[in-house]
Amino acid sequence: MMRILVVDDEKIIVKGIKFNLENEGFDVETAYNGEDALEIIKNVHLDLVILDLMMPKLDGLETCRRIREFSTVPIIMLTAKSEDTDKLLGFEYGADDYITKPFNILELKSRVRAILRRSGTSSSKFKNTRLIADSLIIDTEQRNAYLDGTPVQLTAKEFDLVELMMRNPGRVYSRDNLLNIVWGYEYPGDMRTVDVHIRRLREKLEANPAKPELILTKWGVGYYFKA
């Protein structure tokens, strides 16, 4: 099992990333500051580090610099800063990729898979990248969807929603859960956004959108993909 270290002083973000990566089959270590992260990296074999930029004790840049003194483990920098100069500085200190908060957890997982492939990790260790339910097929690497063999045009958020639910069939997600996972932890929008996207997905993927058989509703709770 591949092991990933998540380092961030915001515990809710660490919890969310850990939960989602464990659902992908990864073993996840956690730390809340740079000093603790360095100790883990020195003593535990890791395949990837997700490292926040702004942290107490040691910030992400200094932590990244010190990691590179003894390790070539791939590093994704996670930060609220989006300026190009900050990104370039992160790369100069040894980061392999950079993602800005608030982030889409599915995008982060895609970045994780891409970096692990580039670093030589066998693709056979990943969960299946082709998800199938009846006549619906989605390719999570190419981000393509097919219904009865015919390509279906999905928006980015529609694809993220259906991928999330297909990976976790039978699990009910509240609107708030879906907003946090798909749109980002600090998404300020209306929860009705979820309902609109679910309706559009049903129009594209269901034989009869008024009587869905794939994307189902748990009344008073939320939505789920058929078990």
Backbone hydrogen bonds, N-H to C=O, Kabsch-Sander energy under -0.5 kcal/mol:
donor,donor_aa,acceptor,acceptor_aa,energy
4,I,27,D,-2.7
5,L,48,L,-2.4
6,V,4,I,-0.5
6,V,29,E,-2.5
7,V,5,L,-0.5
7,V,50,I,-3.1
8,D,6,V,-0.5
8,D,31,A,-1.9
11,K,9,D,-0.9
13,I,10,E,-0.6
14,V,10,E,-1.9
15,K,11,K,-2.7
16,G,12,I,-2.0
17,I,13,I,-2.6
18,K,14,V,-2.7
19,F,15,K,-2.4
20,N,16,G,-2.0
21,L,17,I,-2.7
22,E,18,K,-2.4
23,N,19,F,-1.5
24,E,20,N,-0.7
24,E,21,L,-0.6
25,G,22,E,-1.4
26,F,21,L,-2.1
27,D,2,M,-3.1
28,V,26,F,-0.5
29,E,4,I,-2.9
29,E,27,D,-0.5
31,A,6,V,-2.1
34,G,56,P,-0.9
34,G,58,L,-0.8
37,A,33,N,-1.9
38,L,34,G,-2.3
39,E,35,E,-1.7
40,I,36,D,-2.0
41,I,37,A,-2.6
42,K,38,L,-2.0
43,N,39,E,-1.1
43,N,40,I,-0.6
44,V,40,I,-2.1
47,D,3,R,-3.2
48,L,3,R,-1.0
49,V,74,P,-2.3
50,I,5,L,-3.3
51,L,49,V,-0.6
51,L,76,I,-3.1
52,D,7,V,-2.3
53,L,78,L,-1.9
55,M,53,L,-0.9
58,L,56,P,-2.6
60,G,53,L,-3.5
63,T,59,D,-2.4
64,C,60,G,-2.8
65,R,61,L,-2.5
66,R,62,E,-2.4
67,I,63,T,-2.4
68,R,64,C,-2.1
69,E,66,R,-1.1
70,F,67,I,-1.8
71,S,67,I,-2.1
76,I,49,V,-2.9
77,M,75,I,-0.5
77,M,97,D,-2.7
78,L,51,L,-3.1
79,T,99,I,-1.9
87,K,83,E,-1.8
88,L,84,D,-2.8
89,L,85,T,-2.2
90,G,86,D,-2.2
91,F,87,K,-2.3
92,E,88,L,-2.3
93,Y,89,L,-1.8
94,G,91,F,-1.0
95,A,90,G,-2.4
96,D,75,I,-2.8
97,D,75,I,-1.4
99,I,77,M,-2.7
101,K,79,T,-2.9
105,I,103,F,-0.6
105,I,181,I,-1.6
108,L,104,N,-2.2
109,K,105,I,-2.2
110,S,106,L,-2.0
111,R,107,E,-2.5
112,V,108,L,-2.4
113,R,109,K,-2.4
114,A,110,S,-2.3
115,I,111,R,-2.6
116,L,112,V,-2.3
117,R,113,R,-2.0
118,R,114,A,-2.3
119,S,115,I,-2.1
120,G,117,R,-1.5
121,T,116,L,-2.7
125,K,122,S,-1.8
126,F,123,S,-1.6
131,L,129,T,-0.5
131,L,138,I,-2.6
133,A,136,L,-2.7
136,L,133,A,-2.5
137,I,146,Y,-2.7
138,I,131,L,-2.6
139,D,144,N,-2.9
140,T,129,T,-3.0
140,T,138,I,-0.7
141,E,129,T,-0.5
143,R,139,D,-1.6
144,N,139,D,-1.3
145,A,152,V,-0.6
146,Y,137,I,-3.0
147,L,150,T,-2.7
148,D,135,S,-2.3
149,G,135,S,-0.5
150,T,147,L,-1.9
152,V,145,A,-2.7
154,L,152,V,-0.8
159,F,155,T,-2.6
160,D,156,A,-2.4
161,L,157,K,-2.4
162,V,158,E,-2.3
163,E,159,F,-2.6
164,L,160,D,-2.4
165,M,161,L,-2.3
166,M,162,V,-2.4
167,R,163,E,-2.2
168,N,164,L,-0.7
170,G,225,F,-2.8
171,R,168,N,-1.9
173,Y,223,Y,-3.3
178,L,174,S,-2.3
179,L,175,R,-2.5
180,N,176,D,-2.3
181,I,177,N,-2.5
182,V,178,L,-2.6
183,W,178,L,-0.8
183,W,179,L,-1.1
184,G,179,L,-0.9
187,Y,184,G,-1.6
193,T,190,D,-2.0
194,V,191,M,-1.4
195,D,191,M,-0.8
196,V,192,R,-2.3
197,H,193,T,-2.1
198,I,194,V,-2.6
199,R,195,D,-2.5
200,R,196,V,-2.2
201,L,197,H,-2.4
202,R,198,I,-2.4
203,E,199,R,-2.0
204,K,200,R,-1.5
205,L,201,L,-2.4
206,E,202,R,-2.3
211,K,208,N,-2.0
216,L,214,L,-0.8
216,L,224,Y,-3.2
218,K,222,G,-3.1
219,W,217,T,-0.8
221,V,218,K,-2.7
222,G,218,K,-1.9
223,Y,173,Y,-2.5
224,Y,216,L,-2.4
226,K,214,L,-2.4
